[in-house]
Amino acid sequence: MAEKNMQQLVQFMAQSLVSEPDKVNVSVTEGPDAVIMELNVAPDDMGKVIGKQGRIAKAIRSVVKAATAKGEKSVFVEIQ
């Protein structure tokens, strides 16, 4: 349940940033100790999601980390 909410959160944040929100895709891979969310965007929007010196990517990861702090599994966001 929490993974689905985090997936929707990451997708909403990414769609708010990019020029082509219909090409945003978040896939979830769940392992025994961690959950990995892979964020895929259009190649032209990659810079908007990463930001200068990775600041926006760090902010997205910080929001997800704070939202899942009480969970039993760690959640990681990978941008591809």
DRENLUM-797291 format. One line per field, with one value per residue: residue number from 1; residue in three letters; z, y, x of N, C-alpha, C in turn. Coordinates in nm, 2 decimals. Layout:
BEGIN
resi <- (NUM  ...)
resn <- (Ala  ...)
nc3 <- (Z  ...)
nc2 <- (Y  ...)
nc1 <- (X  ...)
cac3 <- (Z  ...)
cac2 <- (Y  ...)
cac1 <- (X  ...)
cc3 <- (Z  ...)
cc2 <- (Y  ...)
cc1 <- (X  ...)
//
This chain:
BEGIN
resi <- (1  2  3  4  5  6  7  8  9  10  11  12  13  14  15  16  17  18  19  20  21  22  23  24  25  26  27  28  29  30  31  32  33  34  35  36  37  38  39  40  41  42  43  44  45  46  47  48  49  50  51  52  53  54  55  56  57  58  59  60  61  62  63  64  65  66  67  68  69  70  71  72  73  74  75  76  77  78  79  80)
resn <- (Met  Ala  Glu  Lys  Asn  Met  Gln  Gln  Leu  Val  Gln  Phe  Met  Ala  Gln  Ser  Leu  Val  Ser  Glu  Pro  Asp  Lys  Val  Asn  Val  Ser  Val  Thr  Glu  Gly  Pro  Asp  Ala  Val  Ile  Met  Glu  Leu  Asn  Val  Ala  Pro  Asp  Asp  Met  Gly  Lys  Val  Ile  Gly  Lys  Gln  Gly  Arg  Ile  Ala  Lys  Ala  Ile  Arg  Ser  Val  Val  Lys  Ala  Ala  Thr  Ala  Lys  Gly  Glu  Lys  Ser  Val  Phe  Val  Glu  Ile  Gln)
nc3 <- (0.00  0.09  -0.09  -0.33  -0.29  -0.26  -0.52  -0.67  -0.56  -0.64  -0.92  -0.95  -0.87  -1.06  -1.30  -1.26  -1.31  -1.57  -1.94  -2.09  -1.96  -2.00  -2.07  -1.84  -1.63  -1.36  -1.22  -1.00  -0.80  -0.58  -0.32  -0.07  0.13  0.05  -0.15  -0.48  -0.68  -1.01  -1.21  -1.51  -1.77  -2.06  -2.29  -2.33  -2.11  -1.90  -1.78  -1.64  -1.44  -1.30  -1.24  -1.16  -1.07  -0.96  -0.77  -0.77  -0.81  -0.57  -0.39  -0.45  -0.38  -0.10  -0.01  -0.06  0.11  0.36  0.37  0.39  0.63  0.86  0.77  0.72  0.52  0.32  0.08  -0.24  -0.50  -0.84  -1.12  -1.46)
nc2 <- (-0.12  0.13  0.15  0.20  0.45  0.60  0.56  0.70  0.96  1.02  1.01  1.22  1.44  1.44  1.47  1.73  1.88  1.84  1.88  1.71  1.54  1.31  1.11  1.03  0.77  0.55  0.28  0.01  -0.19  -0.45  -0.56  -0.79  -0.63  -0.37  -0.11  -0.02  0.25  0.33  0.60  0.71  0.94  1.16  1.20  1.47  1.60  1.52  1.68  1.86  1.71  1.63  1.86  2.15  2.06  1.83  1.90  1.90  1.63  1.53  1.65  1.53  1.27  1.31  1.39  1.15  0.98  1.09  1.06  0.78  0.72  0.58  0.33  -0.02  -0.10  0.03  0.29  0.36  0.60  0.59  0.76  0.75)
nc1 <- (0.08  0.19  0.39  0.26  0.15  0.38  0.48  0.29  0.33  0.60  0.56  0.38  0.53  0.74  0.59  0.50  0.72  0.82  0.82  0.68  0.45  0.31  0.49  0.62  0.71  0.69  0.84  0.82  1.03  1.04  1.23  1.38  1.48  1.46  1.30  1.29  1.25  1.21  1.25  1.14  1.18  1.12  1.39  1.45  1.36  1.51  1.71  1.56  1.45  1.67  1.81  2.02  2.34  2.22  2.03  1.74  1.69  1.80  1.62  1.38  1.44  1.48  1.23  1.09  1.23  1.18  0.90  0.88  1.00  0.92  0.87  0.93  1.10  1.37  1.35  1.44  1.52  1.57  1.68  1.62)
cac3 <- (0.00  0.10  -0.22  -0.43  -0.26  -0.30  -0.66  -0.71  -0.52  -0.73  -1.05  -0.95  -0.86  -1.19  -1.40  -1.24  -1.35  -1.71  -2.05  -2.15  -1.84  -2.04  -2.08  -1.71  -1.59  -1.24  -1.20  -0.86  -0.78  -0.44  -0.28  0.07  0.23  0.00  -0.26  -0.58  -0.78  -1.13  -1.27  -1.65  -1.84  -2.19  -2.29  -2.33  -1.98  -1.80  -1.71  -1.56  -1.33  -1.22  -1.19  -1.15  -0.97  -0.90  -0.66  -0.78  -0.78  -0.42  -0.32  -0.47  -0.29  0.04  0.02  -0.05  0.23  0.48  0.37  0.43  0.74  0.96  0.71  0.76  0.41  0.26  -0.06  -0.32  -0.63  -0.95  -1.24  -1.58)
cac2 <- (0.00  0.25  0.16  0.25  0.59  0.66  0.57  0.81  1.08  1.04  1.04  1.36  1.54  1.44  1.53  1.87  1.94  1.81  1.94  1.60  1.46  1.18  1.02  1.00  0.64  0.51  0.14  -0.03  -0.33  -0.47  -0.67  -0.83  -0.53  -0.23  -0.09  0.06  0.31  0.37  0.71  0.73  1.06  1.18  1.25  1.62  1.64  1.46  1.79  1.93  1.63  1.62  1.99  2.19  1.98  1.73  1.95  1.85  1.48  1.51  1.69  1.42  1.15  1.35  1.38  1.00  0.92  1.14  1.00  0.64  0.70  0.49  0.20  -0.12  -0.11  0.15  0.32  0.44  0.65  0.59  0.84  0.69)
cac1 <- (0.00  0.27  0.47  0.17  0.14  0.51  0.49  0.21  0.40  0.71  0.51  0.32  0.64  0.80  0.50  0.49  0.85  0.86  0.74  0.60  0.41  0.26  0.60  0.67  0.68  0.76  0.82  0.86  1.09  1.05  1.32  1.35  1.52  1.44  1.21  1.36  1.16  1.28  1.18  1.18  1.12  1.16  1.53  1.46  1.32  1.60  1.78  1.46  1.42  1.79  1.84  2.16  2.42  2.14  1.95  1.60  1.69  1.82  1.50  1.28  1.48  1.46  1.08  1.05  1.29  1.10  0.77  0.89  1.10  0.87  0.85  1.03  1.19  1.42  1.30  1.54  1.47  1.67  1.63  1.68)
cc3 <- (0.00  -0.03  -0.33  -0.41  -0.29  -0.45  -0.72  -0.68  -0.61  -0.87  -1.06  -0.95  -1.00  -1.30  -1.38  -1.29  -1.50  -1.81  -2.10  -2.03  -1.88  -2.06  -1.95  -1.67  -1.46  -1.22  -1.06  -0.86  -0.63  -0.41  -0.13  0.17  0.18  -0.12  -0.35  -0.67  -0.89  -1.20  -1.41  -1.71  -1.98  -2.19  -2.27  -2.19  -1.86  -1.72  -1.61  -1.43  -1.24  -1.16  -1.19  -1.04  -0.89  -0.78  -0.66  -0.75  -0.63  -0.35  -0.34  -0.38  -0.14  0.08  0.03  0.08  0.36  0.49  0.41  0.55  0.84  0.90  0.75  0.64  0.36  0.12  -0.13  -0.46  -0.73  -1.07  -1.36  -1.70)
cc2 <- (0.13  0.27  0.23  0.40  0.66  0.67  0.68  0.95  1.12  1.08  1.18  1.46  1.55  1.50  1.68  1.95  1.94  1.88  1.83  1.50  1.32  1.07  0.98  0.86  0.60  0.36  0.10  -0.17  -0.35  -0.59  -0.70  -0.72  -0.39  -0.23  0.01  0.12  0.37  0.48  0.73  0.85  1.07  1.23  1.40  1.67  1.59  1.57  1.86  1.84  1.62  1.76  2.03  2.12  1.88  1.77  1.90  1.70  1.45  1.55  1.59  1.30  1.19  1.34  1.23  0.94  0.97  1.08  0.85  0.61  0.59  0.35  0.10  -0.15  0.02  0.17  0.41  0.48  0.66  0.67  0.79  0.76)
cc1 <- (0.09  0.35  0.39  0.16  0.27  0.53  0.41  0.27  0.51  0.66  0.45  0.43  0.71  0.72  0.49  0.62  0.87  0.77  0.64  0.56  0.36  0.37  0.67  0.62  0.76  0.73  0.88  0.91  1.11  1.14  1.30  1.39  1.49  1.35  1.28  1.25  1.24  1.20  1.23  1.11  1.17  1.31  1.54  1.43  1.41  1.67  1.69  1.44  1.55  1.82  1.99  2.23  2.33  2.06  1.81  1.59  1.71  1.69  1.39  1.31  1.46  1.32  1.04  1.11  1.22  0.97  0.77  0.98  1.05  0.84  0.96  1.13  1.24  1.37  1.40  1.48  1.58  1.61  1.70  1.62)
//
